[in-house]
Amino acid sequence: MSSELPDMRASDAERERIAEILREAVAEGRLEMEEFEQRLDTAYRARTHGELEPLVRDLPAVGATVAPVAAGQPGTGSMARWSDRVGKPATSGGAFAFWGGFRRRGNWTVGRKFTAFAMWGGGEIDLREANFEDREVVIRCFAIMGGMQVTVPPDLNVEVRGIGVMGGFGENTKDEGVPAPDSPRVRVTGFALMGGVGVERKRSRAEKQRLREAERSRGRLEKGDGGKERGK
């Protein structure tokens, strides 16, 4: 007679516990979105503990303290906490465009004083994945018969103090948010002459996708999808 016990059936609560670990992992950047969706789908379809356990074998439990790797390597860009995004050496202190354009976006570090100038051209300054040299940052934008777009995450503390002369200098909120208490303070100043400077609060594509997936997962749980065993 075999001494091995049959694999225990998984409950709805156990499936949801695994789903929560997966959601936490994708939010921290431990899983790519495609892999997260595959594992989540498998979790909701799982019938036994043996099917659930491999899905999170390489991931920490929700709320667990994880030992740092190689003296601590925080996430980059928006994956990192605000405290980990401040105090790094600046990779750019300014930008210039004349009959052309410039772009500062992705994982870059904005200097404590950043000056941008565009004449008969345009520029893009994206702070959603950026790091900051200091907790107090001033971005000076000067546009003459040209334009600039400054894009910031909804939880960044931003103050806009620019002047538009036969042009515009203002802020547009696309995604509502509340500034985080530990975020840097960014002041956007300057002027636009026969041109425009716009500051827009907007979530990154990756952040929007994470929020949509989390909402979708909650909807599945509320409807009971995936938590029911299929008929034999």
C-alpha positions in Angstrom: 0.0 0.0 0.0 1.4 3.4 -1.0 2.5 5.8 1.8 2.0 8.9 -0.3 -1.1 11.0 0.4 -3.2 12.4 -2.4 -2.7 16.1 -3.2 -5.1 18.2 -1.1 -7.8 20.2 -2.9 -7.3 24.0 -2.9 -9.8 26.4 -1.5 -11.0 29.7 -2.8 -9.1 31.5 0.0 -5.9 29.7 -0.9 -6.3 30.6 -4.6 -6.8 34.2 -3.6 -3.7 34.2 -1.3 -1.6 33.0 -4.3 -3.2 35.7 -6.5 -2.3 38.4 -3.9 1.4 37.3 -3.9 1.5 37.5 -7.7 -0.1 41.0 -7.7 2.5 42.1 -5.1 5.3 40.7 -7.3 4.3 42.5 -10.5 3.9 45.8 -8.6 7.4 45.4 -7.3 8.8 44.5 -10.7 9.6 40.9 -9.9 7.3 39.6 -12.7 6.8 40.8 -16.2 3.1 41.5 -17.0 2.9 38.6 -19.5 4.2 36.1 -16.9 2.0 37.6 -14.2 -1.1 37.1 -16.4 -0.1 33.5 -17.1 0.5 32.6 -13.5 -2.7 34.4 -12.4 -4.8 32.5 -14.9 -3.2 29.2 -13.7 -3.9 30.1 -10.1 -7.6 30.7 -10.6 -7.9 27.4 -12.5 -5.9 25.3 -10.0 -7.7 22.6 -8.2 -4.9 21.3 -5.8 -2.1 22.6 -3.6 0.4 20.9 -5.9 -0.7 23.2 -8.8 -0.6 26.4 -6.7 2.7 26.0 -4.9 5.0 26.2 -8.0 3.4 29.5 -9.0 5.0 31.4 -6.0 8.0 29.2 -5.2 10.4 31.9 -6.4 8.5 34.8 -4.8 8.4 36.2 -1.3 5.1 36.1 0.6 3.1 39.3 0.8 4.5 41.6 3.5 7.6 39.5 3.9 11.0 41.2 4.5 13.4 40.2 1.7 17.1 40.3 2.3 18.8 42.8 0.0 20.8 41.4 -2.9 24.4 42.6 -3.4 24.3 45.2 -0.7 20.8 46.2 -1.7 19.6 47.0 -5.2 16.4 49.0 -5.2 14.1 49.0 -8.2 14.6 51.6 -10.9 12.3 54.4 -12.0 8.7 54.2 -10.8 9.4 50.7 -9.4 11.5 52.2 -6.6 10.3 54.0 -3.5 10.7 57.8 -3.6 13.4 57.6 -1.0 15.4 55.4 -3.4 15.0 57.8 -6.3 16.5 60.9 -4.5 20.2 61.7 -4.1 21.7 60.2 -7.2 24.3 61.9 -9.5 22.6 64.0 -12.2 22.8 62.7 -15.7 21.4 65.9 -17.2 21.3 69.5 -16.1 19.6 71.0 -19.2 18.4 70.6 -22.8 18.4 72.8 -25.9 16.4 72.8 -29.1 16.7 75.1 -32.1 14.8 74.2 -35.2 14.5 70.7 -33.7 13.7 68.9 -30.5 15.0 67.2 -27.4 13.7 64.4 -25.2 14.5 63.5 -21.6 12.6 60.4 -20.6 13.0 56.9 -19.1 15.4 56.1 -16.3 17.4 59.3 -16.1 18.4 61.6 -13.2 17.4 65.2 -13.3 19.8 67.8 -11.8 18.7 70.0 -8.9 18.6 72.9 -11.4 17.5 71.9 -14.9 17.2 74.5 -17.7 15.4 73.8 -20.9 15.3 76.1 -24.0 13.4 75.6 -27.2 13.2 78.1 -30.1 11.2 77.2 -33.2 11.3 73.6 -31.9 10.0 71.5 -29.1 11.0 69.4 -26.1 9.8 66.6 -23.9 10.7 66.2 -20.2 9.3 63.0 -18.6 9.7 62.6 -14.9 7.6 59.4 -14.4 10.6 57.1 -14.4 13.2 59.6 -13.4 15.5 59.9 -10.4 16.4 63.2 -8.7 19.7 64.7 -7.6 18.1 66.5 -4.7 14.8 66.6 -2.8 14.3 70.2 -4.1 14.5 70.5 -7.9 13.9 73.5 -10.1 13.1 73.0 -13.8 13.3 76.2 -15.8 11.5 76.1 -19.2 11.9 78.8 -21.9 10.0 78.4 -25.1 10.1 81.0 -27.9 7.8 80.2 -30.8 8.0 76.6 -29.7 6.7 74.2 -27.1 7.6 71.9 -24.2 5.8 69.1 -22.4 6.6 68.2 -18.8 5.0 64.9 -17.8 5.0 64.0 -14.1 3.4 61.1 -12.0 0.3 62.0 -10.1 2.0 61.5 -6.7 4.9 63.9 -7.3 4.9 67.2 -5.5 4.9 69.7 -8.3 4.5 73.5 -8.3 4.0 75.4 -11.6 5.0 79.1 -11.7 5.5 80.1 -15.3 4.4 83.0 -17.5 2.9 82.9 -20.9 3.2 85.9 -23.3 1.1 85.5 -26.4 1.3 81.8 -25.4 0.5 79.5 -22.5 2.2 78.1 -19.4 0.1 75.9 -17.3 -0.8 72.6 -15.7 -3.2 69.9 -16.9 -4.2 67.0 -14.7 -5.0 63.9 -16.7 -4.8 61.3 -13.9 -5.9 62.4 -10.4 -3.6 61.8 -7.6 -2.3 63.0 -4.2 1.3 64.0 -3.8 3.2 61.5 -1.7 4.7 63.0 1.5 8.1 61.6 0.8 8.3 62.6 -2.9 10.7 65.3 -4.1 9.4 68.9 -4.5 9.7 70.1 -8.1 9.1 73.7 -9.2 8.5 74.3 -12.8 9.3 78.0 -13.8 10.1 80.1 -16.9 8.1 81.6 -19.7 6.6 80.9 -23.1 6.7 83.6 -25.8 4.4 82.9 -28.7 4.6 79.3 -27.7 3.6 77.0 -24.8 4.8 75.0 -21.8 2.5 72.4 -20.4 2.8 70.3 -17.2 0.7 67.2 -17.2 0.1 64.7 -14.4 -0.2 61.3 -16.0 0.5 57.7 -15.1 3.0 55.7 -17.1 1.7 52.9 -19.4 3.2 50.2 -17.1 1.5 51.7 -14.0 -1.9 51.9 -15.8 -1.6 48.3 -16.9 -0.8 47.2 -13.3 -3.9 49.0 -12.0 -6.1 47.5 -14.7 -4.9 44.0 -13.9 -5.4 44.5 -10.2 -9.0 45.7 -10.8 -9.6 42.8 -13.2 -8.3 40.4 -10.5 -10.6 41.9 -7.9 -13.5 41.5 -10.4 -12.8 37.9 -10.9 -12.8 37.2 -7.2 -16.1 39.1 -6.6 -17.8 37.1 -9.4 -16.3 33.9 -8.2 -14.6 33.2 -11.5 -11.8 30.6 -11.2 -12.6 29.8 -7.7 -15.2 27.2 -8.6 -14.3 23.6 -9.5 -15.4 22.6 -12.9 -17.9 19.7 -13.1 -16.4 16.3 -13.6 
